[in-house]
Amino acid sequence: MAGLLLATSIAPKAALANAGFEAWRAGFRARAAANGLLADTLRALDEVEFLPRVVQTDKAPAETARSLGDYIAAAASPQRVKGGQVILSRYPTLLGRIEAEYDVPREIIVAIWGMESSFGAVRGSAPVLSTLASLAYEGRRRDLFEVELLAALKILESGDTSLSRLKGSYAGAMGHTQFMPSSFLRYAVDFNNDGRRDIWADDPTDALASTAAYLRAKGWQKDQPWAYEVRLPQGFDLARTGRVYAQRQKDWAQLGVTHASGEKLSGSDHGALILPAGPSGPVFMIFDNFHVLKTYNYADSYVIGVGHLSDRLAGRGAIRAKFPGDPWGMTTAERKELQKRLNDLGFKAGRPDGVIGEKGRAAIRSYQTARGVPVTGVPSRDLLAGLR
Ligand SMILES: [Ca+2]
C-alpha cells in the first residue's frame, strides 16, 4: 500500500513530462514522414524515451577551469602518446592504406581517435535515438537535434547498422571518432568492403577511414602542417597576430619570426600567428589545415590538442614555451570583466568565461576602431581600465 501511495504522489509530474514528450514525438514523427522516411523506419521512434540525464549533461557548464596548458598536457599525456604509438605499430597496413587513399597523415587520424574515444575504449553506450530525441524535445537547439535525429533514422534505413547497435555519447556522437549522424551520412565510408559503413564495430577500419574521408572533404591539404610553434623577435608588433593576418612564411621570416628551435622558416603556405595563451605563452603559426581540424571540433584548444598529439606521435618534440598562469597578464576575473564590458557596449566578445580567443580579439579591434585609438586587438589591463 505504501508503494501505491508513493506512486500516486509522484504520478502527476511524470505524467505531465510524458505528455509533453508524447506531443513532441507525434509532431516529429509527422515531420520525419514528410521528409520521406519509411513507416517501417519510423517504428523505431516507438522505442525512443526521454532521458533526463542526457539533458542534465548537456546543460552542465563547459569545463573552463582548466587552462590551455593543462588541457594540452592531458591531450598529449605520456600515457596517450604511448597509446598512440602502440596503435601506430598495431595497424601499419590499415593506416598506410588510409593515408594513400585520403592524403591525411596517420598521426592525425590516430590523434583524433585518441582524443575522441581513447582509441576506441570509450565509444559511448547511450541509445542514439533517445539521446537526440531528448535533446530535441528539451528545445534549446531543437532544429539542430531534429536534423541529427532524422539523420540517425536515415542511417537505420540505409542498413549500415541496427537499432540495437546505434549507440553513442550523451551528445549523440557515435563510434571510434565520434561522428554525428549527419556527418556519418555525408562522409562515412565502407573501407573494409563488407557492404556496411560500420563505425561502431570493434574493428576501427571504417571509423578511421571515415575520419580521413571527412578531413579530406573539408579541404585537408597533403604535406601541409596543421601549425608549428614559432618564436617572435623582441619587440614584435602583436597587432600582426591573429588568424585574420595570414601571409607568406618568408614575409614572417623577414619580420624575424623563426621556428621555436630558432630554425629559419621555410615552406610556401601562407600562415597566421596565434597566441592561444597570450603573448607570454607559446606562439603558433597556423595553416589552412588548422581550420580543417576546427570543423571537427571548433575549440582552438581541441585543435591544438589533436595537432600537438599528432606531432608527438610523428616523433616531434614537446611545446617549448611555457604556458603562463595568467594569459595576457590578466587574472581570470579581469579577463571576464573585459569580455563583459565589451559585450555591454555592443562589441560581441563572446561568453564571458575568461578565455579571450579570436572572437574577443575581434571585439577589441572593433572597440579600438570605434574609439579611434591604435588597433591592436590585444587584451590588457590598460584596455580594461579604459573600459571602466
Ligand atoms: Ca564496412
Boltz pocket constraint, residues with backbone or C-beta under 6 A from the ligand:
constraints:
  - pocket:
      binder: B
      contacts: [[A, 189], [A, 190], [A, 191], [A, 192], [A, 193], [A, 194], [A, 195], [A, 196], [A, 197], [A, 198], [A, 206]]
      max_distance: 6.0
